[in-house]
Amino acid sequence: MTEPTIFEMSSPGRRGVKMPVSDVPEVALPKGFERQELNFPEISELEAVRHFTRLSQLNHAIDTGFYPLGSCTMKYNPKINEATSRISGFANTHPLQPEDTVQGNLYLMYELQKMLAEIGGFAGATLQPAAGAHGELVGALMIHAYHKDRGDHQRVRMLIPDSAHGTNPATSAMVGFEIVPLATDARGNVDLENLKSLVDDRLAGLMLTNPNTLGLFDENVEEVIKIVHDAGGLVYGDGANMNAILGVTQPGKIGFDILHYNLHKTFSTPHGGGGPGSGPVMVAERLLDFLPDPVVGIIEEGDDENPPLYGLVSPAKTIGRIKAFHGHFGIHVRAFTYISMLGAKGLRDAAEKAVLNANYMQEKLKGSYTLPYDRSCMHEFVLEGFWDDVPGIQALDIAKRLIDYGIHPPTNYFPLIVKEALMIEPTETENLETLDRFVEVMLKIAEEARTQPELLKNAPHHAPIKRADELKAAKELVLRCYPKY
Ligand SMILES: Cc1ncc(COP(=O)(O)O)c(C=O)c1O
């Protein structure tokens, strides 16, 4: 039996809330704004509570179950980060308030810029970008501005490995760069010979994800960067996978010129669901002047008695403003809390556990699933979701069957260089029992694929929605709160 919608539950006269008696004079609405009927459902408070609680439980969430969605880092985010982001002084300030009334907020952003730059080994940072992809766009704009400033107008080519996330070529193309694909070698590294054959004085830069989307740290990363630098290009780091190397190594020290983080992965904001993200961008010394406008700086130094005065400053050759106000401030508060609570040791510990957990599961699963790049991984690993001797079963079937066991499917069909890819990221926040249960379920599914393949083909059997038409779900998404008449 399907559950009624909130509109079907409506019954005239039922009330969840009573409006207080108005204590201000009534004023007529401007013409054109009045409506005879407001089509709100009429339900009691109990019905509303049950309805929304039930809806919230239809979704899989990190608070209810394991979520090994590779490259999305669905780790548990401590609730303290939510609590601090709701502190009134943070949550109820307005970006247009005079700077002297929001010194605490400016202090937090200034310190966060410094923390993020230090973690990555960079000279400065902007907090403005709204997501990883937005950070990439900012990086590509800075690379463009840097070459233009030097009169290097012929530098129009951006190299992008074939394992990269789709946002890398997309954002570079938006800036007007010509996208040049770069091959991956048999060990999952950048193919050095291919790289050497592609660099010349038209090279603007390379966008490199490290660890890459195979979950592998490029064994030749310093050489890769040197080849690009020697040819006059800049190296952009897609730092979406930074959670694997926090406190262990620093991309800025390795030679990357620019890097973005996904605060909504590495620094404790839930990722996914289309909610707000944040993709701060860090830069090396030579790119500081090109940062978006404004950054938070110290306007007046403090002394023993007085704190410094914080304010907004414009970098000398800025690419301009790229986001309204200062980015997603609530997410900055969460990241600041997370980093402050963990400290340097805690961040390193998180990275080491993320890597340990992934390697543990990889070792347990690689006998039953093909591991195309068979070497120790970082925070995630990619298996093939098919078997030559089990015709008809594909990665999607395995992913859907996991739902029946109460586990969110891993990322599938990405990266594109692995056939029927299943990209698995356990994160550092899961315990040994959860990792073991996932392994056990995956082994069971591998067995079911041989003995009862229809169980996989028709999965999920117990979810509220069975197999959706994924194309339609993306292209004809219905986000309507009113029923269609
Ligand atoms: C490797 C990589 N780069 C870039 C992105 C884009 O980040 P966002 O979704 O925040 O735009 C992602 C997102 O998952 C990613 O995994």
The ligand as an SDF file (V2000), in Angstrom:
LIG
                    3D

 16 16  0  0  0  0  0  0  0  0999 V2000
   37.7430   14.3400   -7.7780 C   0  0  0  0  0  0  0  0  0  0  0  0
   36.6440   15.3610   -7.7540 C   0  0  0  0  0  0  0  0  0  0  0  0
   36.8530   16.5720   -8.2740 N   0  0  0  0  0  0  0  0  0  0  0  0
   35.9060   17.5180   -8.2550 C   0  0  0  0  0  0  0  0  0  0  0  0
   34.6630   17.2820   -7.7250 C   0  0  0  0  0  0  0  0  0  0  0  0
   33.6210   18.3590   -7.7960 C   0  0  0  0  0  0  0  0  0  0  0  0
   33.2710   18.8380   -6.5360 O   0  0  0  0  0  0  0  0  0  0  0  0
   31.8290   19.4710   -6.2960 P   0  0  0  0  0  0  0  0  0  0  0  0
   30.8290   18.3560   -6.3890 O   0  0  0  0  0  0  0  0  0  0  0  0
   31.9110   20.0690   -4.9350 O   0  0  0  0  0  0  0  0  0  0  0  0
   31.6050   20.5150   -7.3380 O   0  0  0  0  0  0  0  0  0  0  0  0
   34.3820   16.0260   -7.1750 C   0  0  0  0  0  0  0  0  0  0  0  0
   33.0450   15.7430   -6.6140 C   0  0  0  0  0  0  0  0  0  0  0  0
   32.7000   14.7190   -6.1360 O   0  0  0  0  0  0  0  0  0  0  0  0
   35.3900   15.0410   -7.1920 C   0  0  0  0  0  0  0  0  0  0  0  0
   35.1850   13.8220   -6.6770 O   0  0  0  0  0  0  0  0  0  0  0  0
  1  2  1  0
  2  3  1  0
  2 15  2  0
  3  4  2  0
  4  5  1  0
  5  6  1  0
  5 12  2  0
  6  7  1  0
  7  8  1  0
  8  9  2  0
  8 10  1  0
  8 11  1  0
 12 13  1  0
 12 15  1  0
 13 14  2  0
 15 16  1  0
M  END
$$$$
